[in-house]
Amino acid sequence: MKKLFFVMLAAVAVISAGFPAFARQDMARSKVVAYYFHGAFRCSTCTTIEKYSKEAVKINFSEALESSKLEFKTVNVEDRGNEHFVKDYQLYTKSLILSLVKDDKEIKSKNLDKIWQYAGNKQKFIDYVTGEIEGFLKDAQ
């Protein structure tokens, strides 16, 4: 009886130890990456766009950030090794790009080109970015 108890206890320990790892692996298979792309020269509007983008992500998607369902990355396209992003996303100015990644492959992306239009209105900007990210996160499930 004692032996059976220890076998069952060991089985429960193995199963419970493996489950969180499995869940994290499954979660990491599908995610959204929000890229803010910029160059070396940055005007005040460019820095505002980055600030508002970060704020929209941090305030509205803290759980998605913590679970790695969402990542926010600031990328200088002029840094060595980042030049490919200009071609990959057909960048012509500072941009906020959403990328849906499943099993380490990009499924779709979108250039949030209205960020320039809304840069002078923080609430419209944040609402726009939040709505777009919500749509991508639904696709990531």
Buried (B, 14 or more C-beta within 10 A) or exposed (E): EEEEEEEEEEEEEEEEEEEEEEEEEEEBEBBBBBBBBBBEEEEEEBEBBBEBBBBBBEEBBEEBBEBEBBBBEEBBBEEEEEEEBBEEBEBEEBBBBBBBBEEEEEEEBBBBEBBBEBBEEBEBBBBBBBEBBEBBBEEBE
